[in-house]
Amino acid sequence: MIVLAGILNVMELKQNILGIEFTNPTVLASGIWGVTASGWRCVAKNGAGAITTKSLWDKEHKGHPNPTIISNEYWSLNAVGIPDAGPEKAREEIASYMADHPVYPEQSRRTPLVANIVSNSKEGFGEIAKVIAELKPDAIEVNISCPNVEDELGKPFACSKPDAAGVTEAVKKHTGDIPVFVKLSPNVNNIGEIAKAVVGAGADGITAINTVGPGMAIDLKSRKPILSNRVGGLSGRAIKPVAVRCVADCYKATDGKVPIIGTGGIYTGEDALEIMMAGASLVGIGTAIWDRGEEVFKKVCEEMSEWCDANDVKDLSEIIGSIHK
Ligand SMILES: Cc1cc2nc3c(=O)[nH]c(=O)nc-3n(C[C@H](O)[C@H](O)[C@H](O)COP(=O)(O)O)c2cc1C
């Protein structure tokens, strides 16, 4: 492991995916940390290979009232409800971040930005895709899989092949050569079929997974659900085996032809390598930030490098999708 001026040199973890240069495979997962350009810069300084924005709506959107999150060392349950100030604010923050110079001297460019979008209709997805594509983020992630807004939006689009494919087509009409990742739900019978449908509709990549459930936690004293929304999406350590299986299913169903951002319960370098063996090329990190701090990106890269050194792995291509070979 080589350390340059206190910054981990993770060149050996570098990959070029869909024409985007990632200095390492770690990606800030959507919605967890940093909703403004200054927050994204902070995550970039802490070594993330890419940043995903929180979900951006085609119009201002209110979230749920508090309490919206409950956590312990094993899991977190959230029903934040995807609050967003609307496209004007998104435009301002993304434009500010995209105008940045490289964060570290050894980086040839700023850390890539993945803009995550959401809507309650196919048309709305098309509209927000158009607004965001004009800002030229490095990639767009399409959130069709949030489980804690079902009261408001109905079943997520990710639960039906035609709906998932329809949203993908609506987005792709406006995104030109910007790669589009579609974010899938684990809460379906066959995630592989959904992955195949969105890739058939033009998705360039897949993000798997969004939160699991929804679940419920009850306060014994009041004998009532703790979250104001009653239910929320499960994330954190407990969901890693589900995420690993979902990534393996998506990779197999799409013959390993599109890159996958493997997300769900990734805390350590070994977790990251495990989900890569299932088929992920990039690794989303969310809830772990609350436990290991913003430095989690550097720590995970350091742990990955150490494991690769100890196990004589020279290139990540030896790891990615290894269970299928
Ligand atoms: C508080 C919170 C907010 C989230 N907000 C979003 C969001 O706005 N858009 C989205 O696509 N996913 C959102 N997610 C899901 C995460 O991006 C991620 O897919 C999920 O938490 C699993 O990864 P993890 O176990 O590493 O957290 C959110 C998760 C949490 C815990």
The ligand as an ORCA input file, in Angstrom:
! r2SCAN-3c Opt
* xyz 0 1
  C     -31.506      7.781      4.818
  C     -31.487      7.156      3.473
  C     -31.876      7.906      2.357
  C     -31.852      7.331      1.085
  N     -32.239      8.088      0.018
  C     -32.186      7.568     -1.229
  C     -32.523      8.373     -2.355
  O     -32.830      9.579     -2.264
  N     -32.478      7.774     -3.586
  C     -32.106      6.455     -3.772
  O     -32.050      5.983     -4.918
  N     -31.747      5.695     -2.709
  C     -31.781      6.212     -1.461
  N     -31.410      5.434     -0.385
  C     -30.964      4.037     -0.602
  C     -29.432      3.943     -0.629
  O     -28.889      4.701     -1.695
  C     -28.950      2.480     -0.733
  O     -29.428      1.919     -1.947
  C     -29.428      1.613      0.443
  O     -29.382      2.347      1.651
  C     -28.580      0.338      0.620
  O     -27.217      0.638      0.826
  P     -26.527      0.753      2.292
  O     -26.889     -0.480      3.059
  O     -25.061      0.883      2.003
  O     -27.086      1.996      2.931
  C     -31.435      5.985      0.912
  C     -31.029      5.245      2.031
  C     -31.046      5.801      3.299
  C     -30.599      4.973      4.472
*
